[in-house]
Amino acid sequence: MGDPKFAASRINLAQTFNAIGWILGPLLGSLLIFKNENTENVFRSFASTLKTLFTGIGQQPTAAVSNVQEVSNSALITPYVGLGIVVVLVTVMFFFVRLPEVHEDKRTDQAVEQGGISGKLISNTNFIMAVIAQFLYVAAQTGIGSFFVNYTVEAGLAISELQAGVLLGLGGMGLFALGRFSGSSLMKKFSPGGLLATFAVINTVLMIVVATRHDNLGILALIASYLFMSIMFPSIFALGIQGLGDRTKSASSVMVMTVAGGAVCPALMGMIGAHNMNIGFIIPMLCFAYIALYGLVSRKG
């Protein structure tokens, strides 16, 4: 659909609304789970926490829970029940709403017909590199998100779990959404591969800062990384399936399965950073380094 040249831009635009959910998720989760921590206004809390990060001066200790495990089970029930209800409502909506039919091209996917999907796609170097890059991107994104609150709370700046969650929702995810909105325009002016490589290099440097420092600067670097992660998924996806012709559908299915990477990084970061959380961020750093390499290779290709 449309000029293949701007495929990455269109995919990025289509995923923009996903970024809005990313803002609301951590924000609502933090407010519901840590609702008894304090009654400070969300935006006021966000502003005061940002002030702490930029000045490097810790806040006055708040009545924060010392460990996430101390949160009562009742505090966890509400958000998950609510999430379940939303899923059921969406399912019902798709059951009753008549969706437009997709008229497929009369040409069949020869790769599937001949049972040669593995051979034809595996022989495509660009596709294989894209699959690895997408797997590593999802791994890095999930790892950073999983340890964001812990890293922020343990930085010694008297930032509570609730404040860290708000910081992730409005700060990190806010930048992520901004990147998604602006990314579509940028991809029309710059090469998607070049832009991907540039953003990945920046994030590699930011992860070095996070891994070597555990203070306000490290937290700011962690927040900034979300801006440069914003275009990665759609960019890698579009670059990976370009020029595959009748194999595009099969290739897209494989690309979607790379979300399994999200199960890998948090576990590795937990093992490596068991005694020093900073060191665990070496894993996302390596992921971004490879993504930068793929961006450069795809740009030349």
C-alpha positions as CSV (number, residue, x, y, z in Angstrom):
1,M,0.0,0.0,0.0
2,G,1.6,3.2,-1.1
3,D,5.2,3.9,-2.3
4,P,7.5,1.2,-0.8
5,K,10.1,4.0,-0.3
6,F,8.0,5.4,2.6
7,A,7.0,2.0,4.1
8,A,9.0,2.7,7.3
9,S,7.3,6.1,7.7
10,R,3.8,4.5,7.3
11,I,4.5,1.7,9.7
12,N,5.8,4.2,12.2
13,L,2.7,6.4,11.9
14,A,0.4,3.3,12.3
15,Q,2.2,2.4,15.6
16,T,1.9,6.0,16.9
17,F,-1.2,5.2,18.9
18,N,0.6,2.3,20.5
19,A,2.8,4.9,22.1
20,I,-0.1,6.6,23.8
21,G,-0.9,3.3,25.5
22,W,2.7,3.1,26.6
23,I,2.3,6.4,28.5
24,L,-1.0,5.4,30.2
25,G,0.2,1.9,31.1
26,P,3.0,2.7,33.6
27,L,1.2,5.8,34.8
28,L,-2.1,4.1,35.7
29,G,-0.3,1.0,37.0
30,S,1.8,3.1,39.4
31,L,-1.2,5.1,40.5
32,L,-3.3,2.0,41.2
33,I,-0.6,-0.2,42.8
34,F,1.1,2.5,44.9
35,K,-2.1,4.6,45.4
36,N,-1.6,4.7,49.2
37,E,2.0,5.9,49.0
38,N,1.1,9.6,48.9
39,T,-1.6,11.9,47.6
40,E,0.7,14.3,45.7
41,N,-0.7,15.5,42.3
42,V,0.7,13.4,39.5
43,F,2.1,16.3,37.5
44,R,3.4,18.0,40.6
45,S,5.2,14.8,41.5
46,F,6.6,14.6,38.0
47,A,7.9,18.1,38.1
48,S,9.5,17.7,41.5
49,T,11.1,14.5,40.4
50,L,12.5,16.1,37.3
51,K,13.9,19.0,39.4
52,T,15.7,16.4,41.6
53,L,17.2,14.7,38.5
54,F,18.5,18.0,37.0
55,T,19.8,19.4,40.2
56,G,21.1,16.1,41.6
57,I,19.8,17.0,45.0
58,G,17.7,14.3,46.7
59,Q,14.1,15.0,47.7
60,Q,12.8,14.8,51.2
61,P,12.1,11.1,52.0
62,T,8.5,10.2,51.3
63,A,6.4,7.4,52.8
64,A,7.5,5.0,50.1
65,V,7.3,1.3,50.4
66,S,10.8,-0.1,50.9
67,N,10.2,-3.0,48.6
68,V,7.7,-3.7,45.8
69,Q,7.0,-7.0,47.6
70,E,5.5,-5.1,50.5
71,V,2.6,-3.9,48.3
72,S,-0.5,-5.7,49.5
73,N,-2.2,-8.3,47.2
74,S,-5.3,-6.2,47.1
75,A,-3.4,-3.4,45.5
76,L,-2.5,-5.7,42.6
77,I,-6.0,-7.1,42.1
78,T,-7.7,-3.9,40.8
79,P,-5.4,-3.1,37.9
80,Y,-5.3,-6.7,36.7
81,V,-9.1,-7.2,37.0
82,G,-9.5,-3.9,35.1
83,L,-7.1,-5.1,32.4
84,G,-9.0,-8.3,32.1
85,I,-12.3,-6.5,31.6
86,V,-10.8,-4.3,28.9
87,V,-9.5,-7.4,27.0
88,V,-13.0,-9.0,27.2
89,L,-14.6,-5.8,25.9
90,V,-12.2,-5.5,23.0
91,T,-12.9,-9.2,22.2
92,V,-16.6,-8.6,22.2
93,M,-16.2,-5.5,20.0
94,F,-14.3,-7.5,17.4
95,F,-16.9,-10.3,17.5
96,F,-19.8,-7.9,16.7
97,V,-18.2,-5.2,14.6
98,R,-18.0,-6.0,10.9
99,L,-14.4,-5.4,9.7
100,P,-13.6,-4.6,6.1
101,E,-12.5,-7.6,4.0
102,V,-8.9,-7.6,2.9
103,H,-8.7,-8.5,-0.8
104,E,-5.5,-10.4,-1.3
105,D,-3.3,-10.3,-4.4
106,K,-4.2,-13.2,-6.7
107,R,-0.5,-14.2,-6.6
108,T,0.2,-16.7,-3.9
109,D,3.1,-16.8,-1.6
110,Q,5.4,-19.1,-3.6
111,A,7.6,-19.6,-0.6
112,V,4.7,-21.2,1.3
113,E,3.4,-23.1,-1.7
114,Q,6.7,-24.8,-2.4
115,G,7.4,-25.3,1.3
116,G,10.6,-23.3,0.8
117,I,10.1,-20.5,3.2
118,S,13.1,-21.4,5.3
119,G,15.5,-21.8,2.4
120,K,14.4,-18.6,0.6
121,L,14.3,-16.4,3.6
122,I,17.4,-17.7,5.4
123,S,19.4,-17.1,2.2
124,N,18.4,-13.4,2.4
125,T,21.2,-11.7,4.5
126,N,19.2,-8.5,5.0
127,F,16.2,-10.4,6.3
128,I,18.2,-12.5,8.8
129,M,20.0,-9.4,10.1
130,A,16.7,-7.7,10.5
131,V,15.2,-10.6,12.5
132,I,18.2,-10.6,14.8
133,A,18.0,-6.8,15.2
134,Q,14.3,-6.9,15.9
135,F,14.7,-9.6,18.5
136,L,17.5,-7.6,20.2
137,Y,15.4,-4.4,20.1
138,V,12.5,-6.0,21.8
139,A,14.9,-7.5,24.3
140,A,16.5,-4.2,25.1
141,Q,13.2,-2.3,25.3
142,T,11.7,-4.8,27.7
143,G,14.9,-5.0,29.8
144,I,15.1,-1.2,30.2
145,G,11.4,-1.0,31.1
146,S,11.6,-3.9,33.6
147,F,14.4,-2.3,35.6
148,F,13.5,1.4,35.2
149,V,11.7,1.7,38.5
150,N,14.3,-0.3,40.4
151,Y,17.2,1.6,38.9
152,T,15.5,5.0,39.7
153,V,14.5,4.1,43.2
154,E,17.9,2.7,44.1
155,A,19.8,5.8,42.8
156,G,19.9,7.3,46.3
157,L,17.8,10.4,45.4
158,A,14.9,9.5,47.7
159,I,12.6,8.9,44.7
160,S,9.7,6.6,45.5
161,E,8.3,3.8,43.4
162,L,5.2,5.9,42.6
163,Q,7.4,8.8,41.5
164,A,9.6,6.5,39.4
165,G,6.5,5.0,37.7
166,V,5.2,8.5,36.9
167,L,8.6,9.4,35.6
168,L,8.5,6.4,33.3
169,G,5.0,7.1,32.1
170,L,5.2,10.9,31.5
171,G,9.0,11.1,31.0
172,G,10.2,8.0,29.2
173,M,7.0,7.0,27.4
174,G,6.2,10.7,26.7
175,L,9.5,11.0,24.8
176,F,8.7,7.6,23.1
177,A,5.4,9.0,21.9
178,L,7.0,12.2,20.7
179,G,9.6,10.1,18.8
180,R,6.8,8.1,17.1
181,F,4.9,11.2,16.1
182,S,8.0,13.0,14.7
183,G,9.6,9.8,13.3
184,S,7.2,9.6,10.4
185,S,8.2,13.0,9.1
186,L,11.9,12.3,9.7
187,M,11.8,9.1,7.7
188,K,10.5,11.0,4.7
189,K,13.5,13.3,4.8
190,F,16.3,10.9,5.9
191,S,17.2,7.3,5.0
192,P,15.4,4.9,7.5
193,G,18.6,2.9,7.8
194,G,20.7,5.9,8.5
195,L,18.2,7.3,11.0
196,L,18.1,3.9,12.7
197,A,21.9,3.7,12.9
198,T,22.1,7.2,14.3
199,F,19.5,6.6,17.0
200,A,21.0,3.2,17.9
201,V,24.5,4.7,18.3
202,I,23.0,7.4,20.6
203,N,21.3,4.7,22.7
204,T,24.5,2.7,22.9
205,V,26.2,5.7,24.4
206,L,23.3,6.3,26.8
207,M,23.5,2.7,28.0
208,I,27.2,3.2,28.7
209,V,26.3,6.2,30.9
210,V,23.6,4.1,32.6
211,A,25.9,1.2,33.2
212,T,28.8,3.3,34.6
213,R,26.8,5.7,36.7
214,H,23.9,5.3,39.1
215,D,22.8,8.8,39.8
216,N,20.7,11.6,38.4
217,L,22.7,11.6,35.1
218,G,22.2,7.8,34.7
219,I,18.4,8.2,35.2
220,L,18.2,11.0,32.7
221,A,20.1,8.9,30.2
222,L,17.7,6.1,30.8
223,I,14.7,8.4,30.2
224,A,16.3,9.8,27.0
225,S,16.8,6.3,25.6
226,Y,13.1,6.0,25.1
227,L,13.1,8.9,22.5
228,F,15.7,7.1,20.4
229,M,14.0,3.7,20.8
230,S,10.8,5.1,19.3
231,I,11.4,4.5,15.6
232,M,13.4,1.2,15.9
233,F,10.6,-1.4,15.7
234,P,8.9,0.0,12.6
235,S,12.2,0.9,10.9
236,I,13.7,-2.6,11.4
237,F,10.4,-4.2,10.3
238,A,10.2,-2.2,7.1
239,L,13.8,-2.6,6.2
240,G,13.7,-6.3,6.9
241,I,10.8,-7.1,4.5
242,Q,11.7,-4.7,1.7
243,G,12.2,-6.3,-1.7
244,L,10.9,-9.7,-0.6
245,G,8.0,-9.7,-3.1
246,D,5.7,-12.7,-2.6
247,R,7.6,-13.7,0.5
248,T,6.6,-10.5,2.4
249,K,3.7,-12.2,4.3
250,S,5.9,-15.1,5.5
251,A,8.7,-12.7,6.4
252,S,6.3,-10.4,8.3
253,S,5.1,-13.4,10.4
254,V,8.7,-14.2,11.3
255,M,9.4,-10.6,12.2
256,V,6.4,-10.5,14.5
257,M,7.6,-13.6,16.4
258,T,10.8,-11.7,17.4
259,V,8.8,-10.2,20.3
260,A,10.0,-13.4,22.1
261,G,13.2,-11.3,22.7
262,G,11.3,-9.6,25.5
263,A,11.6,-12.8,27.6
264,V,15.4,-12.9,27.3
265,C,16.8,-9.5,28.3
266,P,15.2,-9.1,31.7
267,A,16.5,-12.5,32.8
268,L,20.0,-11.8,31.6
269,M,20.1,-8.4,33.2
270,G,18.9,-9.8,36.5
271,M,21.6,-12.5,36.5
272,I,24.4,-10.1,35.5
273,G,23.2,-7.2,37.7
274,A,22.4,-9.3,40.7
275,H,24.9,-7.5,42.9
276,N,25.3,-4.3,40.8
277,M,22.2,-3.3,38.8
278,N,24.2,-0.9,36.6
279,I,26.2,-3.7,35.0
280,G,23.0,-5.4,33.8
281,F,22.5,-2.5,31.3
282,I,25.5,-3.8,29.3
283,I,23.0,-6.2,27.7
284,P,20.8,-3.4,26.1
285,M,24.0,-1.6,25.2
286,L,25.1,-4.6,23.1
287,C,21.7,-4.9,21.6
288,F,21.8,-1.3,20.4
289,A,25.3,-1.7,19.1
290,Y,24.1,-4.5,16.8
291,I,21.1,-2.5,15.7
292,A,23.4,0.4,14.8
293,L,25.4,-2.1,12.7
294,Y,22.3,-3.3,10.9
295,G,21.2,0.2,10.2
296,L,24.5,1.0,8.5
297,V,24.4,-2.2,6.5
298,S,20.8,-1.7,5.4
299,R,21.6,1.9,4.4
300,K,24.5,0.8,2.2
301,G,22.4,-2.0,0.8
